Amino acid sequence: MNIIVCIKQVPDTSEVRIDPETNTIIREGVPAIINPFDENAIEEAIQLVENNGGKVTVLTMGPPQAETALREALAMGADEAILVSDRCFAASDTLATSYVLASAIQSIGEYDLIFCGKQAFDGDTAQVPPGIAEHLGIAQITFAIGMEIDGKKVRVRRLLEDEFEITEVKMPALVTVVKQINDPRRPGIKSKLAAKKKEIVVWDSACIEAEACLCGFDGSPTRVMRTFAPTHDHPTEKFEGEPRDVAGAVVDRLIAAQLV
Ligand SMILES: Cc1cc2nc3c(=O)[nH]c(=O)nc-3n(C[C@H](O)[C@H](O)[C@H](O)COP(=O)(O)OP(=O)(O)OC[C@H]3O[C@@H](n4cnc5c(N)ncnc54)[C@H](O)[C@@H]3O)c2cc1C
């Protein structure tokens, strides 16, 4: 069983700050981590390979420093790591990003499953995984909370708003995972040191035969009109006291404002 896990390096912060001058995310002084959902994807891939045999390849598109995320994945137990990096990938929107990742996956060749996180903590669109599946022409199942392999099929338990759904598809397929699926392992110092010595394959656009017109700015139909940090300057009202004493007043206020 060959599993490819797409991982993204994201800023380690829940409070993304925007530079008011340039309207871009302030990354200075913010450490980078593997997107948390992608850690669940790595863990699930490792567990499946431990039980069924095969190998786990981690893949990221990013600048050279994204290598750090790949080394962490190797320390967790991934077998191989690939960084796709090229100046012509800069300014890629989600369509171009998914095209580049799909091209890299085609260059890897044989695979049974592709795992992604359900969404990235920074960009947050959840558009890349469906984009990859569409470029590759394979089935996709989102929000996996559990899965089992049945011959050439994968059966996935999906987390919906207030229920579960079981979906089964033929492999190869792409699956996105949610955090409830597992607890990612924390590699020890020995695994981290071993991961430092492992090779990270670096591919540019030529290696993955990516067409320049589909990458970066040229391949990105998205145009950002404005970026801004949301302000919280609307009036607020505070009800103080024990919940049982103030609950009635809160409900009255919501009814008066026609909110309930
Ligand atoms: C006009 C425009 C220009 C942009 N220019 C740049 C730029 O120059 N540099 C830049 O860094 N970003 C740029 N971005 C942001 C970039 O498009 C997104 O970061 C990227 O497409 C991922 O989208 P997302 O964060 O919403 O991921 P989501 O779709 O929410 O991610 C879901 C999952 O997809 C996988 N995934 C996502 N991204 C990657 C990746 N890079 N490698 C491997 N797996 C991945 C992961 O498994 C992740 O959990 C730009 C965006 C726009 C709209």
The ligand as an ORCA input file, in Angstrom:
! r2SCAN-3c Opt
* xyz 0 1
  C      -3.741     35.184     -5.574
  C      -3.049     34.326     -4.561
  C      -1.652     34.337     -4.497
  C      -0.979     33.540     -3.544
  N       0.387     33.563     -3.482
  C       1.038     32.808     -2.599
  C       2.459     32.812     -2.520
  O       3.153     33.500     -3.293
  N       3.073     32.028     -1.580
  C       2.310     31.241     -0.747
  O       2.905     30.534      0.094
  N       0.986     31.210     -0.795
  C       0.324     31.968     -1.700
  N      -1.028     31.946     -1.727
  C      -1.739     31.065     -0.815
  C      -1.803     29.685     -1.447
  O      -2.611     29.691     -2.587
  C      -2.392     28.715     -0.432
  O      -1.606     28.745      0.729
  C      -2.392     27.301     -0.943
  O      -3.026     27.171     -2.180
  C      -3.079     26.375      0.046
  O      -4.394     26.826      0.266
  P      -5.012     26.710      1.701
  O      -4.016     27.245      2.661
  O      -6.373     27.266      1.687
  O      -5.036     25.110      1.905
  P      -6.267     24.132      2.106
  O      -6.901     23.835      0.803
  O      -7.147     24.579      3.223
  O      -5.406     22.871      2.605
  C      -6.007     21.592      2.791
  C      -4.934     20.537      2.714
  O      -4.290     20.550      1.429
  C      -2.916     20.188      1.583
  N      -2.079     21.320      1.159
  C      -2.400     22.621      1.076
  N      -1.347     23.341      0.645
  C      -0.329     22.470      0.466
  C       1.026     22.594      0.055
  N       1.555     23.786     -0.269
  N       1.788     21.477     -0.001
  C       1.264     20.262      0.315
  N      -0.001     20.089      0.719
  C      -0.795     21.180      0.787
  C      -2.709     19.876      3.067
  O      -2.949     18.510      3.270
  C      -3.810     20.715      3.731
  O      -4.190     20.211      4.987
  C      -1.730     32.732     -2.660
  C      -3.128     32.728     -2.732
  C      -3.778     33.513     -3.666
  C      -5.269     33.474     -3.710
*
